[in-house]
Amino acid sequence: MSDEPSWPTVDDDATEPDQPESPTLQVKHPVIESPTLRIPIGRGKAGGEDAGTDQSTVTLRMAPLLKPPSMPQPPPASPIRSQRPQNDGGATRPISHQSGPGAGPSGAQKTSMLPGPFVPPAGLAGGAGPGSPARGPGVPGRPGSTGSPGGAGTGSPGGPGSAIPPNTQRPAAARMPQQASPAPGGPPNSILPGDTDNSGRSESSAPRSEPKSQRAEEHAQPQRVEPAKKKKTVKVLVAQFAVAILGVASVLTYKAVSGPATPTTQPPAPPAAVQPMVKAVGADSPAPTPAGVKRALSGPTASGLLTPLTGSVVDPATNAVLWSQGETTPSTPASSLKILTAAAALLTLEKTDQLSTKVVAGPTPGSVVLVGGGDITLSSKPAGTTTVYPGAATLDDLAAQVKAKGPVTQVLFDISRYSGDAMAPGWDPLDIAGGSIAPMVPIMMDGGRADATKVVSPRSQTPAQDVANAFAQRLGVSAATGGSAPANAQVLGEVKSAQVEQLVDNMMQISDNLLAEALSREVARVTGGEQSFAGGMKAVKDVLAKNGFDVSGADVVDASGLSGRNKIPSKLLADILAVAGKPGLDDQKTVKLRPLLTALPVAGGSGTLAERYQAAAASGKGWVRAKTGTLTGVNSLAGVVVDKDGRLLTFAFMTGNTGPTDDVRQALDVLAATLRGCGCS
């Protein structure tokens, strides 16, 4: 057969005379590509004689096996004489064949090579006990096993019906899966070489010839037997191959069915159910009546500590006046005047606007000019240090920007942004050392404070010079001098303050006078007015009037309320707060003024009200938000409160009582706390 290689043989004795031909194991490749085991068998005489033997062939078709890895091939032309040790991990081992009748003329013992180690299954190597496969006469057995030659098992060699004499070892041709017929002229009982695959084909041999004779002692029904290790290896390889095939098939099937993978996104989770602990106030709460409010306030207002008293209570939902007393009479508001300044700033400026401080190139080489832009919060501390002005720009940052542009030999400062006097009418110079004010200039460090971390701290008499000197020293210059910035000069550095909304909040919480003055000047700048005390307050009044508030009774000289010359009616304060507190946001004025309410200090909680609302006024703690005002012989309180029915009310109270300040303040606190508890419907 042209597609079958010849079989290399193992010659134990090259000089041995020709021996009777042994049984042949032939492997064919049928059309269906399955290996075929073809076993010639003979029906011989007892004694193992071959003469006159009728021969026939039994063909066993085997399932295809995976081809194991090729082993190194032995030289095909050299006979192998050496015997390999047993149990050498799969190498061949010698098998002795004893002489006997029909074993050859010499009767000598011969050795052939067997791939090993090998343990034949029970019932195949001569076993014939109950349950063993039925076998015809002449099945070779292995010495020492049950049913081996000399044994008494039924059908075993040496037993009844056996064609092999007792004590005769038979060839192992049918026991080994790799045995085959000898090549023409070779010795009997040869085995397949170690590099022959399971299909019975040697990769390096040429096609072999057909056998000429068969032995009578071969199996009638041969079985294919493989060593245990090779069986296990083959099974593992088959299992791995099957798993790999199934994995590839699964992937290909998925891709074929699903097509190209497309990215998918999961829908967002539904919003969490929120149940706020703080509920918004609205117009659906029971409305208080003027009679109810008057009845509730009749007792507290009769206190001698509040005489004279002016004030107003308004319902923002309906804009109804619920209580009033001298509401149109101008009175000194003290710091509650800051409500007018804050309202004008929120109505005019963008909430995100910032105050800028710049450094530009000076008139001579090496000179720079520090230009004041209205920011009095510039911090003298390193970045991250807490001061009275959260979010303030730092002087260090500004100096670092200028240093990066080159060496500086001279520092000038320009404060021409503001005009007019630096002190408002009615301001007492003693208040500078007392920590309330400083001369008003468009650039300061920490509002001119000696201690940037304290609200009340002695202020500087020369805040502009102080900040310019500190800046110059950071640049290696001993001191700064006044000057003017050239027109269209190159900007060498710039820093910006916190946003306007935050500045308003800070001003209201700590009642900062200089922030109020700075914001009023920004309102004047935007509206085209003069950036001075007079120009600032004119701009504030103009903005409020433009937005529908009656300012006819207002006579003011500063934006902070520090001056005792300021006079406004309490109704103006209550009206501004009522617009800020209207339910709904359909009115643009309300939208712009809403931050004014959150900027108010909380009773017993924050700002200038943190230490108040004790004892008799404790019921208002947390429910009242208001701006305080205190001067010598003057106290005021204006803000909002939520009554027990959930209705938001606005109020403004001012008194000129000269009694003990703390007692007067507490009497005002009781008024607001009474509004909280009355219900008044």
URCORSUL-V827626 format. One record per run of one state. SS is the DSSP state (2 for helix, 1 for strand, 0 for the rest). FROM is the first residue (numbers start at 1). LEN is the number of residues. If there is no record, write none. Layout:
ss->{SS,SS}
from->{FROM,FROM}
len->{LEN,LEN}
//
This chain:
ss->{0,1,0,1,0,1,0,1,0,1,0,1,0,1,0,2,0,2,0,2,0,1,0,1,0,1,0,2,0,1,0,1,0,1,0,1,2,0,1,0,2,0,1,2,1,0,1,0,2,0,1,0,1,2,0,2,0,2,0,1,0,1,2,0,2,0,1,0,2,0,2,0,1,0,1,0,1,0,2,0}
from->{1,25,30,35,44,54,62,92,98,110,116,196,197,202,203,228,259,290,302,304,307,309,316,320,326,330,332,334,349,354,362,367,372,375,380,394,395,404,410,415,430,435,443,446,449,450,459,460,463,475,481,483,491,500,511,513,528,533,547,555,556,567,570,581,588,600,601,603,607,610,615,621,624,632,634,643,648,656,661,679}
len->{24,5,5,9,10,8,30,6,12,6,80,1,5,1,25,31,31,12,2,3,2,7,4,6,4,2,2,15,5,8,5,5,3,5,14,1,9,6,5,15,5,8,3,3,1,9,1,3,12,6,2,8,9,11,2,15,5,14,8,1,11,3,11,7,12,1,2,4,3,5,6,3,8,2,9,5,8,5,18,3}
//
